[in-house]
Amino acid sequence: MTLGMIIIVFIIIKEFFLDPKNKNDKFKLPELIKIPKSSNLESIDLKNNNISMVVTLDDGTQKIIIITFDNGLEKSRKYIDIDKSN
């Protein structure tokens, strides 16, 4: 019975007072996501470790920005121009 009480107290302390080792769920998105100045964010998509955004620049052109994260740190950032000539 004493062992059971010790286990219950340990679980309560672990769940409520100790921080988890993996903190992937705590992104500071406004600080991490930067879009070009004088542009409008049209859409944003969050999947797995990727953030995809469509932005419209002040000259009317659009870009796709793809940001990849690994353990909460930015791993890569790609810019793709959207061609509307077709």
Secondary structure, DSSP 4 states (H G I P E B T S, - for coil): -HHHHHHHHHHHHHHHHSPPS--TT---HHHH----TT-EEEEEEEETTEEEEEEE-TTS-EEEEEEEEETTEEEEEEEEEEP---
